[in-house]
Amino acid sequence: MQKSVFECGFSEGQFELVCNQIRRIVNEKEDQVRFYPMNHACQEKVLVLGAQPNFTVSDSAIIL
C-alpha cells in the first residue's frame, strides 16, 4: 500500500488533462485517486512543518 499526497496548481484545462490521463492508468478495482480543491481561504489555513515551500500556490490549488 502506498499513500502519497501531492499539492498541485492547475489551470482548468490542465486539471482536465491530468484527470483524463489518470483515468487511463488507474485500476478502478484497486486504486483510488482523490482530488481536493482548495480555495484561497483554505490555503491561508495550511500549516507547513519543516522546510517551507519556495513557491506560492494560486487560487486553483488541488491536493492530489
N, C-alpha and C positions, 0 to 999 in steps of 0.2 A: 504494500500500500504506500502510495506517495501522496503527500498533501503539500501542495505548493500554492503560494499566493503571489500574484503579480499585479502591480499597480501600473495602469497604462493611461495615456492621454490620447484619445482618438477623435478624429472628426467623425461626423455621422457616416460618411462614405467609408472611412477606414474601419469603423466598427462593423458595418455590414460585411465588408470584405473579410475581416477576421472571423466573424461568425460563420460565414459560408465555408471558409477554409477549415475551421474546427469541425463543422458538421460532417465534412467529408472523411475525417480521420477518427472521430470519436466512435467508440464501440458503445452503442446505446444500452447494451445489456450489462456492461461492466463499468463504464466510465461516467463521470459526471463533471460537467463544467458549469460554473455559476458566474454570472455577471452581476455586480452590484454597482449601479450608477451612483455617483456621489455629486451632489450639488455643492455650491460654494459654501453654504452654511455647514454642511457635513465636513468638508475639507478643513475648515477652520478648527474643528474639534479633534483632528487627528493628532495623536500623541506618538512621537517618534522617540524611542530609546536607543541610545548608541549613536553611531555615525549618522549625521544629518545628511539628507539628500542634497546634492549640489544642483538641483533643478527645481522649478516651480511647476505645479500642475494646474492646467486650465480648468474651466468650469465643466469640461467634458471628461473628467476623470472616471475611470472604470476600475473596479477591483476585480481581478480575474483569478 
